[in-house]
């Protein structure tokens, strides 16, 4: 499920952020790990790391994850270059007229911009957009512009707290499950949900489900979003 920002503006690419609600949890390993959302944008002169699968030096989308290290010019110089095109939901990284080897490229959009704060990696940005300025026949590469993830921290928390799931197993016996949600309640023939404050109880009547003649199949229950998962409305 995609959760876009309600005030995304495609004219100036403001509020360029969205969330993905996965139907199955990620499996953490040496290559997949969670990251802390930063509480603020790093100061001018800090070093950040941008990564993605954007266009490489040969003009093709990268087959392997690439990364670059960039410095942050600070809000003053960022707005001096881009004027009103940059708002509070954005910030800049990179050096003016740096080579393409030190810039994000088409295809990197949405990729993470990471700042190591006291030894801990934090997510400070998402690759958003950039601009090339042609001055007397010479192309000048301006700053990369990133979505300011700390600016949206409360929005992310609001959206992630508002979606909850209960995992059910179909059997011959009536089952009761409890989980956390947002004081939602609904009542259907097969499922009854009652919530008090932020704790809910669900009562599920025995269901008879017949699968098609194939090894695996999906069951549609309410607004089904994965095997055996029922989202709380």
N, C-alpha and C positions, 0 to 999 in steps of 0.2 A: 504494500500500500504506500502510495506517495503522498506526503503531506507538504504541499507547497506553502510558501509564505503568502498570506492574503493580500499583502501590499507590494508584491513584486511589481517593479516598473520596468518594462522592456525598453522604454525610451532612454533612460539613463542607467539602466541595469542596477537600480537600487533594490535593497532587500533581496539580494541574489542568494537565496538559501532555501533549502528544503530538507525534508527528512524521509528516510525509507524505513517502513515497518516491515521487518523480515518475517516470513511465515515460520521459519525455523531459526533457532539460536545459532550464533556463530560458534565454531569450535576453535578455541584459542590454542595457539601453538607458537613455534619460534618465528612464524611469519605473520600471524594474525594476533594482534593484541589491542586492548582498549587504550584510549588516550584521554587524559584529563583536559577539559575545556579551560582555557586560560581565563583569568579574571580581568585582564587588561591587555592592551596592545603594547609590545615592547617599545622601549625608548629609542630615540634616534641613535644610530650607530650600532645597534644590536645586530647579531647575525641570525638569520632564520634559514630553514631548509624547506625547499619546495620540491615536490615529487609528482610524477605523473607519467602517462603513456602518450604524451603529445608528439607532434612532428619532430623528427630528429634532424640532424644536419643534412641528411640526404633527401629531406622532404617527405619522408614516410612516417606513419604512426609507429612509434617504438614498439618492438616486440617484447622488450623487457623494461621493467620499471627504471626510470631515470630520475636523477635528482640534481639540484643545484643549491649552492649556498649564496644567499643574498644579504646585503645590509639594508637597514631601514633608514630612509632619509628623514623621517619625522613628519608630523602632520603639517607643519608650516610649509615646507618645500613641496610636499605633495599637493596641497591646495594652491600653491603659487603656480604650479604647472597646469593643473587641470581646472582651476577656478571652481565654478559652481557645478562642474560635472561630478565632483566628489562630495559626498555627504557623510554623515556620521556613521553610516552603515559600511563605509569603505576605509581602506588605508593602503599605503603604497609600500612597495619593496623594490630593491634593485638600484642600480646606478644609472644616471642619465647616459645614453649612448654607449652602454656596455654592449659587449658582443652578444650574439644570439645564444652562445654557449652558456650565458649567465642570465637567460631570460626564460620565462614560461612561454609556451608556444601553443598554437591551436591544437586542441585535443587534451590540454592539461586542465581545462576548466573544471572546477569542482574538486580538484586535487587538494591535498592538505598542505598548509603552510605551518611549520612546526618551530617553536622556540623552546630551547632548553632552559628552564628556569630553576636555578639552584640544583642542577643535576637531574631534573625531572622534565621529560618531554611534555609540552602542552600544545594544544591546538589553538592557534591564534588567527588563522585565516583559511579561506578557500580561494583558489585561483578564480578570478572573475573576468577581467578584461585588461587590455593595454592599448596603446595608441602609438603609431609611428608618424612622426612629423617630417615632412619633406621641406628642407630649407636650402634653396638655391641648388636644387638637384641632388642634395645629400640627404639621405634618410637618417633621421635621428630617432633612436629608440628611447621612448620616454619610460617612466616608471611603470612597473606592473601594478595593477590595482586588484586588491583582494577583498573578499567579504570579511568584515570585522566580526569574527565569531563571538568574541566576548560581548559585543553589543546585543547579540541575540540569545545570550545565555538564559535569561528568564523565559523567552519564547520557547526555547528548546525544552526547558524543564516543564513548562505548561503543557506542551504537546505530548511529551513522553509520559507525563503523569496521567493524561486523560485517556490513555488506551491501555486496557487490561485484558488479560485472557484467562480463561479457565480451561484446563485440559481434562477431557472426559474419556472414559472407557465404557463402551457399550456392554452391558451384561443383563442378566435376567433379574437382577435385584435393583431396587430403587437405591440410588446413591446420593449422598450429600457432599458438596464441596464448598470450601470457603476460600476467598481471596480478596485482595485489596482492589478497590475501584473508587469511583467518584460519586458516591451516594446515588447511584442509579438503581432503578427498580423496574422490572417488567414481568408480565405474567402471561404465559401462553399455555396451550394445552399440555405440552410436554415439559416446559421449563419454567420454573418459578424462581424469581430472583428478588431478594429483599436486602436492602442495604441500610445500615445505621452508621452515621458518620462516614468512616472510610473503610468499613469492613462489611462484606456481603456474604450471604448464604444462598446457595442455589440448590434447588430440588429438581432432579431430573427423573422423569418417569422412564421405565424400561422402554427401549426403542427396538423395533425390529427393522433391520436394514439389510436389503438384499443387494449384493454386489453384482455387477455384470460379469460375464464369463471371461475374466482376465485376471492376471496375477495381482495387479494393484489397481485401486480405484480411489476416487475422492468422494467424501460424503459432504453434501451441502446441508449445513444446519445453520439457520438464521443467515447472518452475513459471514459465512465460513471463510477463514483465511488460513487454511493449512490443515493438515491431518489432525483430527480430533480436537481442534481448538475453536472455542466459541467466544467472540469478542463481546465485551460488555458495552452496550450502547451508550 
